[in-house]
């Protein structure tokens, strides 16, 4: 279960590029990760959205994007409208019914 405090913390460290569906680090989370580097890793081969790891917590990119745009916590994974789980552009995300 994703916690709102995790999303708030992630929002502080990350910038969401909604036109591309990508996250970059706006604040370095550690010595080895520079500001501006892409954040997250793909899980499309398992039909899941990318995940970003921050301070040992796994944050699903789909729900973080939704939170950063709509300020709403979604408790279930979203659905990619085009079927591409690596596409985290906000216009590609929809809630489950």
Secondary structure, 3 states (H helix, E strand, C coil): CCCHHHHHHHHHHEEEECCCCEEEECCCCECCECCCCECCEEEHHHCEEEEEEECCEEEEHHHHHHHHHHCCCCCCCCEECCCCCCCCCHHHEECCC
